[in-house]
Amino acid sequence: MFLRLLSDVRWRPAAPRWSGAARCPRSTSAASEAPPPAPLPGQARVVVCGGGVVGASVAYHLAKLGWRDVVLLEQGRLAAGTTRFCAGIVSTARHVSIELKMADYSNKLYQQLEQETGVQTGYMKTGSISLAQTQDRLISLKRIASSLNVMGIPCEIITPKQVAQLHPLINIHDLVGAMYVPEDALVSSANVSLALATAASRNGVQIHERTSVSHVLIQKGRVTGVETDRGKIQCQYFVNCAGQWAYELGHSGDEPVSIPLHACEHFYLLTHPLKEPLASSVPTIVDPDGRIYIRNWQGGILSGGFEKNPKPLFTEGRNQLEIQNLQEDWDHFEPLLSSLLRRMPDLEALQIMQLVNCPESFTPDMRCIMGESPTVRGYFVLAGMNSAGISYGGGAGKYLAEWMVNGYPSENVWPLDLKRFGTLQSSRTFLRHRVMEVMPLMCDLKVPRWDFQTGRQLRTSPLYDRLDAQGARWMEKHGFERVKYFVPPGKDLLDLDQSKTFYKPDWFDIVGSEVKCCKEAVCVIDMSSFTKFEISSTGDQALESLQYLFSNDLDVPVGHVVHTGMLNEKGGYENDCSIARLSKRSFFMISPTDQQVHCWAWLKNRLPNDSNLTMEDVTWKYTALNLIGPRAVDVLSELSYAPITPEHFPSLFCKEMSVGYANGIRVMSITHTGEPGFMLYIPIEYALHVYNEVMNMGQKYGIRNAGYYALRSLRIEKFFAFWGQDLDAFTTPMECGREFQVKLDKGMQFVGQEALLEQKQNGVYKRFTMFILEDHDTDMDLWPWWGEPIFRNGRYVGKTTSSAYSYTLERHVCLGFVHHFDEKTGEELVVTTDFINQGEYEIDIAGQRFQAKAKLYPFSSLFTQRRRKDEVELSGYQRE
């Protein structure tokens, strides 16, 4: 079968046919006869590097927002890079909400772009069909369909017979269902780029081809200009849209900017037309279980995929200015070809026109990279599209342009923010190994709580080996190894490691026993990955600066711990943290793990440039142990020979103590779960000693190790919001019941104060709400995880942000935000307490709705005694 396909191969020149539609062909002789290029301007507000769909989109949207002093530079020809070889599929079927929104915007933009510019883009609304060969894959598609439908994007789950009706050539014998998205489309990617560039040029953007950026000029931590092979341009902003070259370009400045991405070879084939040419409107097929996609191409097909054994390339340096068709490799493509022929058997005798091999850039977590550099002001990045550049290009360009012009985008883009990575993810060896895992994951079934396997054990606690020997199962956060749970002796470790399901997981009872121990005895959780900063000054500079940058009052007695938000001008959470006052002029700040880069950059850019004020990242100086449970006080008091009673050690208090033989242990009466206990911040050289002492002393109190899954269950059932999951830059304290962490009258102005005063006066447009599922069978029904649509009286009002099983309530608990939309106009209205309390709620899990009881924060304790789930009384609440 493979040889029959090869028997009549007809090779074509490397240049794709679609790129010639909007531009005149350029031969060598034509180039030599062309007029000399226009001179570069000496200065501009913005220089964008990269003339593919991403760079053109950024320039287009900057001009739309009124920034027209923009120069777009392309080292070769416009759209001659990866964009030129893009398959041109615009798909909105995305797992991540912000990616879904970007793709939806791109689709709508491309639909009207031809009319706006006069440049033919080849836009054709064909729809797409995502196939499911297994029930788990169908569940995954149903979860996506639920998100699409509530966003107003038409989508339906269809049967195999309906697939055959929509695409007669598809073999449906092994299918269990599919997802049909009728408004997905096809475009000529190169022509879309040229249309965007044309519109940008008409709005004042200067575009210069065959101009290479060699160096980014930086002074005092800010972009000041660029050096090119044709001269220097002074600028305030630089945008790196260089695609696969973004990594190298990031290191070409006076100060390196880390952009973690790596290219892999990506294959697809083009065929001659069928005897009965495919209609231009036939739907695109995505077969993730077969690892392939199939679209119409000039009456034949274009089909590629994501193989299990990808081939990284261009590990070092810029190999070529314009991307040509790389060397074909039929042996490597054979598994994808076999999958194509299984899905479309009638193609066996079809003649192949070309096997295309082009580079695609991938990132360590399969999400694109967007935002401002944490180290260089005015240096923005948009790159690493993970083979979805045409789907994301329009929306990503829009959000980045908003970010530059307004200071923030119109949506929460934290999942894409460059600052989610640290320099540790920039190792070329790490990137090469990680993208070899990432590319196959484009098609692999991603169930909740899956973990990357490459680039692991990069950042570890001093206790890693000790915990690993006791059965720790690990996950990774910001490169840091964290314990999920501990497998008891006698359990099948391999079975637990490979348990992947949308239903009740195999670790259910293990985590339940850890939760039980936290509530009845004492547990230890290694939380060393938390970000830790020390801020101090010779005078009052530290206090005055922090008072301005944080919403709560930090002018508290020495030894007190304050929960506070680090807010932006709109009152949204840039960080949610705890700050201990160590002395009159010294503060210890604890933040979420993935805040290490973001929080540092935020503070550095806003703290005064004062030599008497210092900030130090001490994350690596301290191991953090969370001692949780009612017997934690007994363990700690015996180890420290110090009174730990509430009178001597009240809640939210910090004291430096001796534990065992070790001095200088910072002990805080806080557990981040609502349970009693203490956080111990231990100098790393004492970590193993203190851990051993705690475990030995705790034996008589029933001590055991626990992991983050138990922590998650505890904090969610106590309605504790976590930054990055529940809280983000678009969520204010007023919207999530944290008014008590804001001191509007602390005697000085702070960032976000005006926005919070306005919300206090006028009300909020969303409210953080707890939902307890009522008719959900934990053993038999699909589990909620996060991102499930919330319905009130049958109408969509929001999505969940996090979920967990409450072992105390014996029910699932979901947290999420409820909005209030006018039923006639769709206008967003103020969300009142009555609106929350008077509604009937349902949570949509993969298309199935479950009744839920809603509660607002503050929330009364439901945990004074263990009750059967049918006896739990959910009425009434009081402030904790």
N, C-alpha and C positions, 0 to 999 in steps of 0.2 A: 504493500500500500504506500509506504514511504517512497519507494523507488518510482512508482507510477506517477506520483506527484512531481518528482524531480525530472522525469523524462522529457518534459517539454518546457523547461525553465527558459524564460527570455529575460535577460538582464536589461536594465535600463540605467541611464545616467543617474548619478546620486541625487541631483536636484529634484525635489518633489514637484509634481505638476501644479499643485494648488498655489505655490508661492509665486508663479509667474502671472497669475491672473490680474494682480493689482499693480505689478511693477514691470518695467521693461527688462528683458534679459540683459545681463551684463557679461559680455565676453572680455577677454584680456585686451583686445584691440579697442573695444568700446570704452573701457576704463581709461586707456591711455589717451583717447581723444576727448575725454570728458573735460569740461571746464574746471579750473582749479577750485578747490573747496572754499567756501566762505570763511573768512578769518574768525577765530574764536573770540568771544567777548572777553574783556579783561576782568570782568567781575559779574556775578549773578547772585541772586538770593539763594538759589538751590541748584546744585549739580546732581543729576541722576545718572548713574553709571549702569548701562545695560539697556539695549533696545529690543528686548523681547516683549512678550505680552505683559509681564509684570512691570517692567520699567515704563513702558508706554502707558499702562494704566495709572501708575503713580503720577506721571506728568499730566495726563488727561484730567485727573481729579484735582490736582493742585490748581490747574488753570480754571477748572469749574468753580473752585472755592475762592478764586480771585488772586491767587499767587501766579503771576504770569512772567515774572523775572526768573525763568527756569531754563536750564540748559540740559538737554538729554544727549549723552555721549554713548556711542556704540563703537566698539573696537573694529567690527567688521561692517556688515550691512544690517539694517533693521530686520528683525525676525529671522536672522540667519543662524541662531543658536539652537538650543533645544526646542524653542517654539516652532521652528521650521519643521521639525519631525513629529510634532505632537499629533496624536491620533484625532484630536478635535472633538472629543466627547465631552459634553457639558452635562454633568450628572449631579443631582441634588441629594442623592441617597447617601447621607453621611451620618456617622455615629455621633460626632461631636457637634454640639449646637452651633457654635460660632462658625464652624466649617460649613454647616448646612445653610446658614444665613449668607455666607459669602457666595456659595454656589448659586443660591436662589437669586441674589442680586446680579451676579454675573450673567445668568441666563436672561434676565429681564433687560440688562444693559445691551447685550449683544443683539437682542431681538430688534431693538430700535436703532442700532448703531449705523446700519446701512442707510437708513432714511436720514439720519443726522449728518452723515459725512459724504454720502454718495459713493463710498467705497464698498464694493461687493464683499460680503463676509462669508457667503455660503451658508448662512443660518438656515437650518431646516429643523422644525419641531417634529421629531420622530418618536419620541417617547423611549423609555428603556424598560427592559424586563430583567430583573435579577432572579436567577434560578436557585432553587433549594433542592439538594439531593438528600438532605437529612432533616429530621424534625428539629434538631438544634439550630441548623441554618435557617429554617423557616421561622423559628422563634426570634432569631436575631433580626430577620427582615421585618417581622411584625413589630418589633420595638422601634425600628426606623420608621415604619409606616405610621405608627402612632404619632411620632414627632412631626413628620411631614404634614399629616392631616391637620393637626392643631395649628400649624403655621400657615394654613390656607393653600398648601401645595397638593393638588389632586394626586391621590395614591390609593391603590387597592391591592389586597392580597388575592391572587387568582389561582385557579386550578391548572393542572397540567394541560387539560383539554383547551382551556382558554389560551394558554401559551401557544398551542398548535394553531389556533385560529388566528392569532396575531402574527405569527411567524411560521408558515407551513414547513419550512426546511428544518426546523428544530426537532431533534429526537427527544421525546418526552418520557421514554419508558422508565427512566430511573429518577424521575422528579416526584417530589411530594407537594410541591406548590411553587409559587413565585410572587414577586412584588412588581407591579406595573406602575410606572410613573409616566403618565402620558405627556407631560410638558418638558421632559428632558429633550436635549437638542444635539445637533451636530453643527460644527462650524469649520471653516478653514482658519486654523489658528494663526498662520502667518498673516492672512488678510485682516483678521480681527486686530492684530497688533498694528498693522499699517493704518487701519481705520482710526484706532485710538491716537496714533501719532499724528495723523492728518488733522483730527479735531484739535489736538493739543497745539499743533503748529498754528492753526487758524486763530487760536486764542492767545498767541504770543509766545509760546514755548519755542526756543531755538533748538534745532536738532542737527547734530553733527555726526555723520558716519565716519568710519575709518579713523577714529580718534581713540587712542588707548590711554587710560588713566594709569600712570606709573607710580604715583605717590599722593597720599592724602596729607595735607599740611595741618598740623595741630599745634596750638599754642595754649598753654595754661589750661589744658583739658578741654579745649573747644576747637571745633573745625574752623579753619581760616581759609582754606583753599585746596585746590588740586593741581598737581603737575601732570601734564599729558605729553605725548610725543609731538604735540603741535603748540605747546606753550602752557602758560600758567593761567588759572582762573581763580580769582578770589571769591569766596562764597561763605555764607553763614551756615548752610546746611548741605550735607552730602548724603545721598541715598545709594546704598550698595544693593543693586538689583542684578548682580553679575552672574546669577545662576550658579553653575558648577565652579566658576572662578571666584565666587564670593569669599571662600575660605582664604585663598591666596591674597585677594585684594584687601581683606581685613587685616592682613599682616603687613601690608605695604605702607602703612602710615607711620608717622612719627611715634605714635603709641599704638600697639597692636590691638585690634578689635577681634575678639574670638567669635567666629561664626561656625558652629559645628555642623558641617554637612559633608557628604562624600558622594561621588558619582558611581553609578553602576551601569553596565550595559543593559539596554532594554530592546527587546526584539519584537517586531511584528512583520507580518507578510501582507503583500498586496497581490490580488489575483486579477486575471482578465475577467471580463463580464461573463456571467452565466449565459447559457443558451437562451434562457428567458431572463433577461437582466433583472436584478433585484430592484424593486421600486425604491425611489429616493426616500420614501416615507416609512420604510420598514423599520421597526423598532431596533435599537441597539440591544444586544444580548450581553449580559454580564453573568458569567458562570463561575462564581468564586470557588466552588468545590472542585471544578475542573481547572481553576487558576487562569481562565482566559476571558477575553472580551471579544465581541464580534460586532462589526458595524458595516453598513453598506458603504461601498466605495466605487463610484462610477459604474454601477451595475454589477460589480463583483463584490468582494469582501476585503476588509482590513481586519486582521485578527492578530492580537498579541496577548501577552500575559505576564505573570510574575512567577518565575520558576522557583523551585526549592533550593537551587544551588546557584545563586546569582554571581556575576563576575564584576567585582569592583575594578575601577580603572582610574587613570589620571591621579595616582596617589600623590605625586609631587609635580608642581609647576604647571604652567599653561602650555599645553601641548599644541594647540592650534588656535588661530584667531576665529575662524568660522568652523562650525562642526560639519564634518563630512560624514557620509555613511561609513561606519566602522566595518571592520572585516566581518563577513557573514560566518556563521557557525551553525551549520545544520544539525550537527550532533547535539549541540547544546539546546537547540530549539525543538528537537524531536519530541520530548514529552508534551510540550504545548501543542505541537502539530497533531499528535495522536489524540489529545483531548479535543481539539477542534473537529477532527474527523469522527469521533464518537458522538459529538453533539450535532454535527451536520454531515451525515454519511454520504449525502448526494454530491459532496464536493470532491470525492476521491479522484475523479478524472479531470478536475478543473486545473487549468494551466496557471502556474505561478508567474507573476510579473516580476516581483522583487521581494527579497528578504531584507528588511531594514534593520539596522543595528545602530542605535543612537544612545548617547549618554543621558541619564536622568539623575537628578540629585535627590538624596534622601537624608533625613535628619535622624537623630538618635531615638526619637519617640514618635515618628511617623506624622508629626504635625509641622506645618511650615514655621518659618522664623520671621518675626515681625517686631519692629519697635526700635527704640533708641538704645544705643550702647550704654552700658552702665558705667563705662570709664571715660567716654568722650562725648561731651555735649554737642548736639547738632549732627551726630553721626547716626543715621537711621539705616535699617536693614529690612529688606523684603526678599527672601530667597528660600530655597529648600522646599519645593512644592510637592515632593513625593509623588511625582507623575500625575499631579492634578492641577498643573499650572493654568490650563485654560478654564477649568471649573472654578478655581479660586481667584484667578487673576483680576477680574473686575472688582469683586468685593474686597479683596485684600488691598488693592490699590486705593480704593475708597477709604477704608479704615486707616491706612497709613497716612494718607493726605489729611484726613481729619485730625489725626494725632499731631501732625506737624503744625497745622494752621491753628487749631483750637486748643492744643495742649493735651487733648485726650480724644480717643475715638468715640463713636456713638454707641458702641457695644462693648461688652466685657471681652477683651482679647487676651486675658492672662494666659489661657491655654496655649497661645501662640507667641507670647512675649519672649524676646531674646533673653531676658533676665531670668527665665526659668532654668537656664543652663549656667554652669560655672566654667571656669577655665579647665577643670578636670575633664570635661567632655570634649576638649579640643585635641586630645592626643590623636595623631593620625592612625596609630595602631588601633586604638579604641574605636575610632570612626569606621575604619575598614572592617573590623570584625562586627560592629553593631549593624552596619547597613547590610551585611550579608544575612543578618537575622531579620532586619526590618523589611526588606523587599518581599520575602515569602509571606510575612505577616500581613501584607496588603490583602491577601486572599484568605489567610487562615481565620478560622472561627475564633472570635475574641469574646470569651465569656467573662463575666465579672471577676475581678481580682486576679487576672493573669499577670504574669511578670516576665520581663525580659530575662534572657539567660546569658547573654554576652555582656562583657564589661562589668562583671560582678566582682564583689569583694574588693572594690576600689577604695571605699571609705568604710572603715570598721571601727567599732568600739574596742577598747582594750579588753573587753570581756567576751569578744566574739568567739574565740576557741572554747572558752569555758561554757558558754551558752550552747554552742553548736554540739558539744559533747553530751549535753543534757536533752537533746532532741529538738532544738530550735529549728523551726522552718522559717525561711527568710524571704523578705520582699525588699525592694529597693526604692528609696526616695531621695532625689537630688544626689544620686550616686552613693548614698549611705545605706548600709545594710541594717534593716530593722526586723525584729522578730514578729511574725504573724501569730504564732502560737507554738506550744511545746507538745511534741508527740510523746505520750506516756510510753514507758517500756512495754514491749509486747505488741504494739500497734504496727501495722504494715506501712513503713515509711514510703515505699514506692507507690503504693496505692493512694496514699494521701497526696503525694506530690502531683499525681496525674489526674486527680479528681477535678474535672472541669464541667460545670453544669450551671444551668439557669435555675435549677431547683434547689432543694435543700442540700447543702454541701456535706461532705464526709467529715469535715472538722466541727460540725455542729455541736456534738456532745463534748468535745475537747474544750472548745471555747466556753461552753456552758459551765464546765467544772471550774475554769479559771475565773469566770465572773462570780460564781458562787463563793470561791475562796476570797475574792476581793471584798465581798459583802459580809462574810461571816468570820474571816480570820485575817490573813495578811498575804499580799502578793508583792513581788518585785518586778517592775518593768524597766528595762534599759531604754531610756529616752535620750541617749547622748546626742542624737542627731539634731536636737533642737538648736536653733541659731541663738548664739549668746554674744552680746556686745557689752563692753564697759565704757561708759561715758563719764568723764571727769574734767575738772577745771581747777584752776588755782583760786578763783573767786566764785561769784554766783553765775558765771556764764553758762554752766551746764544746766542748772535749774531753770534759768530764764529761757534758754533755747528749747528745752524739753517742754516747758509750760506752753510755749507757742506752737510746738509741733504735735502735741498730744491733747486729746480732748478732756481727759480726767485731770484732777488736781494732784500734781506730783509733789507739792510742797507739804509733805507729810513728815511725821517724826521719823528719825533714823530707825531702820529695822522694819518698816512697814512695806507691804507689797501692794501695788496698785494695778488692777486690770484696766487697760485703756486702749483706745483706738488711735492709730496714726492715720488721720483723715486727709483727704484732698479738699480742694476748694468747694466741691459740690457736696461735701459731707460724707463721701464714700470711704470705705475702709481700704487704705493702702497696706495696712498691717493691723493685726490684732495681737496684742502682746501683754506680758506682765513685766512690770518694772519694780525692782526692789531698791530702796534708798539705802545704800551701804554706809554713807556718811553724809555730812552736810553738802559735800561737793562731789560725790561719786554715786553713780547709778549702775545697776546691773539689769540688763534688758534681755528677756527671753521671748523668742518669736518662733513661729513654725519653721520646720526644716527648710522648705523651699523659699523662705524669705531671705536667705543668706545674701544673695546678690542684689535682689530688688530693694530690700530694706537698707542695705549699706549705701546703695546709689542714691536712694531717696533722701536719706539723712545727710550724706556728704554734699549733695547739691543744695541743701537748705540750711545746714549749720553754718554759723558765721566763720569766716576765715580768720581764726584767732589762735595764735600759738599757745595761748593759755587754756585752750579747750581741746581735749583729745578724745578720740573714739577708737577703740581697739576691738577687733573681732577675736573673741576668746573661745569660740566654739570648740576648738581643739584642745583648749587647756583644761576643760572640765568634762568628766563623765557624769551623766545625770541618771540617777536611779529614782524611780517613782515607787515609794513604799505606800501601798494602798490597803486600807482595811481597818476595821475597828481595833485590831491588835497591833497595828503599826506603832502606836504610842508606847506599848509595852516593850517592843523590840528596841525602839530608839532610846527609851529611857534607861534600859539596862546596859546598852552599849556606850552611852554618853555619860552616865552617872550624873545626869542633870534633870531637873524637874521639867516634864513635858506636858503638864496639865494645862487646860485652857487658860487658867489664871496666869501661868508663867509663859505660855506659848499660844497666844490667841490665834484665831484664823487670820490668814493673809499677813503672816509675820515672817521675818527673816532673821536668822541668828547664826553666827559663825560658831561652830562647835567642834569638839573632838569626838570621833567615832572609832572605837577601838584604839589602836595606837596612832591613828592619823589625826593631825590637826588641820585647821583651816577648812573644814567642811561647811559649805553654805547650806543650811537647812531651812526650807520654806514650808509653812503649813498650807500647802496647796497640792492638789493632785490632778487638776484639769478634767475631773470626772464628776465632781459633786460628792464623791465619797470621802470619808475621813482619811487622813494620811499626810505624808510629807514628801517633798522633792529634796533629794540630796545632790548637791553639785560638788563633785569630788575632784580635786586635782588629779590628773590622769595617773601620776605615779603611785597614787594611793588606791586606785580604782579596784584592783583585784583584791587587795587586803580588805577594804571596806565591804565589798560584795561577799567575800567569804565569811567575814564576821557577822554580817546581817543574816546570811543563810544559816550559819551555825546557831546563832542566838535564837533565830526564828523557828527552829525545828519544834520546840515545845509549844509554839503557838500555831502550828500547822502551816508554816510558810511554804510557798511554792512560786515558781516562775510563771509569768504571764506575758502575753504579747499584745500587739496593737489591735487585734480583732476584739479582744475583751475590752480594751480601752474604748474602742468605737461603740460597742454596745452600751457601755456604761454612760458615755457622754451623750449619746443620742436619746436614751430613755430619760435623761435628766434635762433634755432640751438645751444642751450646750452647743452653740454654733462654732464651727471651725473655719478659719480663713482659708480660702482656696477651694473650699467645698460649698459652704453655705454663705460666707461673706466674701465680698469682692469690692472693687472700686466703685461700683454702682449701688452698693447697699449701705445705708446709713444706720447709726445706732437707733434712731427713732423708728426705723422700719423693722427692727428685729428685737424690740423690747429691751434695749440696753441703755435707756435714758439714764439709769442710775450710774453708768460709767461715763457720763458726760457732766461736767461742771460748767454750766453756762455763766455762772456768777463767780468764777474763781479769781476775779480781780484783774484779769488781763485777757486780751483777745487771743484766740487760737485759730489755726487753720480749719476751715469748715464751719466756723461758728455761725456765720450769717445764714448759711444754708440750713443748719439745724434749727435756728430761731424761726426761720420761715416755715419749716415743717411743723414745729411745735405750734405755731399759730394757725396754719392752714390745713394741717393733717397730712397723712402719707398716702401714697398711691400703691403701696404693696405692704403686706404684713407677713412677717415670719410666723409660721404656724406649724404646730405638731399635729400629726394625723396618726391615729391608732386604727389599724385595719380590723374590721369587725367580723367579716364573713370569709376570712382567708384561712385556708388549711395549710399550715406550715409544711406538712409532710407531702402533700399532693399538688399544691398549686405552685405556679411560678413565683419566684421571690421578687420583691422590689429591690432595686439597688440604688439608682439615682436617675434623674432625668425623666421620670414617669409623669405624664400629664395628670393634672388635678382638675376635677370637674365639680362645680357647685351647682346644684339644681339642674344638672344636665348640661351646663355650659362650661367651656374651658376657661379656667381662671389662673393657671400657672403650672409650674413643674416642681417636682421634688428635687432637692439638692443633695440629700443623703438619707440613707435608710439603714436600719439594723433590726435584728430580732432582739426584743427585750425578754431576757430570761426571767425577769421579775414579773412582768405583766403576762408573760406567755403569749405575746402577740408581736406582730411586726409594728414598728414605729417608723414613720417617714417624717422628715422635716422638709419644708418648702415654703415658697412665697405665693400668697394669694393676691391677685389683682381684681379690680372691679371695673368692668367695662359696661358702658351704656348699651342696652340691648338693641336700640334702634340706630344710634350713630356710631357706636364703637368707641366713643370717647372714654378716656381713662378717668375714673372718678376716685374720690377719696375712699379709702378702705377704713371703715369704722369697726369698733368692737362688735356692735350689733350685726353688721354685715357678716362677720366671721361666725358668730355664734348662732345665727338664725338660718344657716344654710345646711343643706344635705349634701354630703361630699362623697365622691368616688375617686379612687386612684386607678388609672389605666395601666395595666401591666401587659404589654404585648397584645393589646387589643381587647383584653378582658378587664372589665371594671369590677372593683371591689369596694364595698361600702367602708367608709372611714369616719371616725369621730374626730372633730377638729378642736384643738385647744390653743389658746394664745398664751404667750409668755407675759407676765409671770405665771408660774404653774405650781399648783399645790403638790405636795408629795403624795404619790400613789403607792409609795413603797414602804409604808409603816408595817405592813404585814403581807405575806405572800398570799395571793388569792387565786382562785381558779379564774380563767379568762372570762367565763360567762357570769362571774360575780363582780367583776371590776366596776366600780361606780366612778364615772367620769364627770360627774357634775361638780361645779364649784371650783374656785381656785383662789389662791392668796399669794401675796408676795413672799418670796423666800427671804 
